[in-house]
Amino acid sequence: DWPRVKRMYEPMLAHVMHRADLTYLLDQMGAEIAIGHSYVRGGDVPDAPPSLVGLLGADFAVENGRYRITRVYDAESWNPELRAPLAMPGVKVRAGDYLLAVNGVELRAPADLYQLMDGTVNRQTAITVNARPTMDGARRETVIPIANEQGLRARAWVERNRRIVDSLSKGRLAYVHVPNTGQPGYTSFNRYYFAQQDKQGAVIDERYNGGGSAADYIIEVLQRDFDGYFNNAVGDRRPFTSPSAGIWGPKVMIVNEMAGSGGDLMPYMFRRRKIGPLVGKRTWGGLVHTADTPALIDGGTMIAPRGGFFTRDGKWAVENEGVAPDIDVENTPKEVAAGRDPQLERAVQEALRLLAERPVDRMTTEPPPPTWGQRALP
């Protein structure tokens, strides 16, 4: 009832003194429909360039009155989107070193480390480090800080999970994280899934999936079966499956409350097609799409949800309810702080159970050569 909503919010217009006030008012109006994907953005606001705080891609701890580097995130220094300042060629900084000064200004705890990093993003910055908490014998290194460490830390989290799955399964299971259902998510899926075709099963981790599109491609690959073999005349002579690309054993998907939109639809499809069980917590519950939203007169936008999802039997689904797991597992703060991941551990346990029940039925040798076309010799 938009006329009623208009009457309810119209008296507040007299109190709008800034574009941010109008954004807030429009956002509250949009919330009246109680549907996800309702956003208000931009508009005629002052364009004040920010002073970005540079980050070094490291963890710190206060020791001996100084800031000690406890971890250096290295990720993929060849990837410009994952540049690790302290892991670049020629930079000799390692975990255990103390950060003693930035651009010649000495740093001591409890002074704010990041105050000295203000304005250093993408600029050559001199840092003074030492294996001991003293300036005696310290050395200067030139680094180029970054504006955001999220990519570095996310990659480290994914790699840690992959190693955990590999260890718990004794090398039998693949670990594949799908961060979203847009192009970066498909790239991550292809990179991790097809590189682990030697595994007997897979744990698909879609926690924190930010959505994007309908991940039908990923689901179809996960659902894929092979139709036969081609013999292999070289190497170990192990026959090739046809199609050759795939993991043919059981698959388990991990979900949580921070996965939504396309991250809601993917586990819904995973379950409906009976690919495997879902482990974790209920997903966010925001499965609608938006399109063709015109800009407002000042360049802002009020994005309205346009299309909802309903099932094949004509029932609205997933929006405002999410996708519940088959096996409910909570990652409590206590366990996470202790370095554990109960959801990941339970997913591995379930995949190994399914693998024991239904081992991968794959031939490792070819049959005897065919006899057609042979004729009796005189």
C-alpha positions, 0 to 999 in steps of 0.5 A: 500500500504505497499511498499509505506508506507515502502518507506515513513518511511524508511528514518527515521530509520537513526534517531532511537537512542533508542528502544522508537524511534523505537516503535514510528516509528512502531506506526506511520506506523501502524496508516496508516491503520486508524483502531483501535486495532493497538498497539506497545508494549515492546521490548528491553528497560532498565529494571529500577524498578520503585519506586511506590508512595503509596496511601491511598484510600482517598480524601484530602483538604488543610485546616488550612495549613494541609491535611485534609481527606475528604473521605475514600474509603472503598469498599470491604475490604474483597476483596484483589483486593479492599483493602482500606488502611484506612478501614482495621480492626484496623485502626482508621482513618476517614473522617475529620482527618488531616494527619500530618506526614508520617513515622515521617516526618511532613507534611504541605501544600503546601508540596507534600503529595505524596513525603512522600508516595514514596516507601511505596506500600505494606509496613507498613507505620506509619501515624500520624493523628488527628481530629485537625490540630496540633500534640498535641494529635495526634496518630500514625496508621500503614497502608499498602498503595496501588499502585492504587486507581482506583478499589476503586474509580470505586466501589464507583462510581458504588455504588453511581450510584446504590443509585441514580437509586434506589432513583429516581425510588423509588426502582423500577429499578436496576442499573447494570454497565458493566466495560468491556466484559471480565471476570471481566465484566461478574462477575460484570454483574452477581453480580448486575443483578441477585441480583436485580431480585425484580426490575421491570426494569433495567438501564444497564450502559456500560460507560467506557466499555473497551471491551474484547469479544463479550458480547452475553451472557449478551445480551441473558440474557437481552433479556430473557423472561419467559415462565410461572410459578411454584407455591410456597407453602411457604412464601408469596406463590408468584409464581416463574417465569420459568426461575426464573432468570431475570428482566422482565421489560424495560431496558435502556443502557447508552453509552459514547465515552469512551466505545469501542471494545466489548463496541461498540458491546454490544450496537449494539446488544442491539439495533438490538435485540430491547431490549431497547433505548440507552442513552448518547453519541456515542461510541468510534468506535473500533470494530475489533479483534486481534489474532496470532500476533507474537513477534518481535525479541527483545520481543516487539510486533506490534499488527495488527487488524485482523478481522472487523465487518460487518452486516447481510446484508454485510455492514461494521459497527461500526469501525470508526463510533461507535454506536450512542445513541437513546437519545443524552445526554452530561455530561457537566463538569459543571454538573458533577462538581456539582455532577450531572449525566444527562445521568444517570438521563435521563436513569432513566426517560426513563425506568420509562416512558417505565414502565408506558407504559408497566407495568410488566405482572407478576402474584402474585398469583397462579390460583385455584388448577387443577381439573384433576384426581378427581373422584366423591365420592359416 
